[in-house]
Amino acid sequence: MNPDTTVLIAEDDDGHAALIEKNLRRAGMEKPCHRLRDGQETLDYFLGHGNVLPGKVAHHCLLLLDINLPGIDGIEVLRIMKEHESLKKIPVLMLSTTDDPHEVEACHSLGCNFYLTKPTEPEAFAQAIICLGSFLDIVTIPTVRLNSPSNLSMN
């Protein structure tokens, strides 16, 4: 993974968010993690509303996106991101407690890179995230140019 990559965790459940970050660290991942608590906060992060990304020109990030976010759900966040020229290269890994084939297909059709079903057993969930962390440690993340918030408007 690029040395300046940030792992963004869009997860409303405090326990799941903590477990994800803890087990990414257990896997040896040393990249910074930033938590986003809902769909709107996730979109604001990328779209620059409220100067969430002031001064960033180039950015390496990977988004772990929970599907069941309050307000704007993860599927809608994915759809909006993949419609933006400057955001569509961001790797997105969808996280869900369901393995519904229709949901999996919908996410891949919208452009998600991976879909991970969260195991219900805490130890199995932890092990899945450790494996994910090992994988993330060896992948290359593309550079995303975020020149100014005006380039990222939702219009």
N, C-alpha and C positions, 0 to 999 in steps of 0.2 A: 504494500500500500504506500502511496506517496507519503513522504515524511510530514507534510503539512495537512494531511487529511483530517477532517472532523467527522466523527460518526454522530449523526443526528438520530435521536430516538424519539419518535412521535408516539407516545404512549400515555394514556390517561390514568392507568392503574399504577399507583405508587410502588406496589410490591413487584409488579412485572418490570417496571422501569429499573428498579434497584437490582433485581435479579439479572436483567440483561447486562447492565453495566458491570456488575460484580463478576459475571461469568465471562464476559469479554476480557476483563482484566486477568482472570484465572487462566485464560487461553494465551496470555502473554501480550495481548494488544495494549500498546501504550499510547495510542492516539487519543486526543481529547474527545470526550463525549459531551453532547449538549442535548438536554431534554426539552422537548416541546410537548405541551400537555393536551392539546386538542388540534382539530383540523384548522381552525382559524389562526391559531398561533403559528402553525406550520406554514400556512400560506403567507402570513405576514413576514415570517423569517425570509422566505425566498422572494417575495414580491416587494419587499422593502418598505412596507407601510410602517409609519412611525419610526423611520430611520433605523430599522432593525439591523440592516447591513450597511451602515455608513462607511464609505471609503473603500469598500472591498471591490477590487477590480478582477482578480482571479481567485477562484475558490475551489478547493477539492473537498467534496463531501459525499457521503453515502447516507441514504435515508432508510432507517428501519421504521416502517409505517404500519401502525396498527390499523386494522380495518374498522373496528368498532370504536371510533372516536366520537365524543359528544359534539353536537352541532354539525359541522361539516365532517362527514365520515371519510375514512381513508381512501375509499374508491373515488370519491369526488376530488379529494386532494390530488390523487394520482392523475386523474383526467385533466385537471387544470394545469398541473405541472407539465405533462407531456404535450400539451397544446402550445406551450411557450418555447420558442426556438432556443432561448438561452438556458432553459431548465431541463429540456427533454433528455439531455445527456447524463443527468444525475442518476446514478444507479439507485433503484428503489427495490427494497426487499419488503414484501408485504408480510405482515404477521397476523394470524387469525387463530381463533380456537376451533374453527371449522375447516373441514377439508371438502366442503361442498364443491363438486366438479364445476357447477355453473359459476360459482364465485371465483374459483381458480382460473377458469377460462376467461371470465370478464376482466380480471386483473391483468392477465397476460395479453389480452386483446388491447387493453389500454396502454400497455408498454412497461409493465413491471418487469424487473429482471429476474426475480426469484419470488417464490411464495413458500413461506414456512408455516406449517400448522404447529401452533404451540401445544406441546404435550400437556395433558392435564395434571400429571404427576410432577410435583416440584423438582425431583431429582432428574427426571427425564427432560424436563424443560431446561434445567441447568446444563445438562449434557449436550442438548441440541445447541445451546448458545455457545458453549465451549467449542464445539465443532465449527460453528459459524465463525467464531473469532479466529480460529486457525485458518479457515478459508480466507477471511478478510485480510489476514496478514500477508497473503501472497498475491493478491490481485492489485492491478493498477487502476486507479480511479482517474477519469478524465478531468481536465481543467474546465471549469465553467466560468465564463466571463460574465460578471455582473457589473456592467459599467455604471449604471445609475438606476435608481428606482423607476425613473420615467421610462426606461427601456423595458421594464417588466410589468407595466400596467396590465390590468385584467381586460382592457378593451381590445 
